[in-house]
């Protein structure tokens, strides 16, 4: 799984990244909004200007490991299916 893809973000991506980080930081009590924002950052690799990997982003911005984020993603998927 090759994740390291460092590069400058477009202006639109910078704006999107900043919006998603604001949601992550402000909405910790809202798990759904938090996970939606984190998933968007991951899928679009919006972290790449500030962090080399998604794992680094998770540790710095979310204060939890990438593995834990993936577990939360899996739980969210199961809940949607129920």
MOMO-V561538 format. One record per pair of residues at least 6 apart in sequence whose C-alpha atoms are under 7 Angstrom apart, sorted by sequence separation. I is the first residue (numbers start at 1). J is the second residue. D is the distance in whole Angstrom. If there is no record, write none. Layout:
I,J,D / I,J,D
This chain:
27,33,7 / 28,34,6 / 41,47,6 / 51,57,6 / 58,64,6 / 59,65,5 / 27,34,6 / 47,54,7 / 58,65,6 / 58,66,6 / 24,34,5 / 47,57,6 / 55,65,7 / 23,34,7 / 55,66,5 / 42,54,6 / 24,37,6 / 23,37,7 / 20,37,5 / 20,41,7 / 17,41,7 / 17,46,5 / 13,46,6 / 35,73,7 / 9,49,6 / 7,48,6 / 8,49,5 / 6,48,5 / 7,49,6 / 5,48,7 / 6,49,6 / 6,52,6 / 4,52,6 / 4,53,6 / 3,53,6
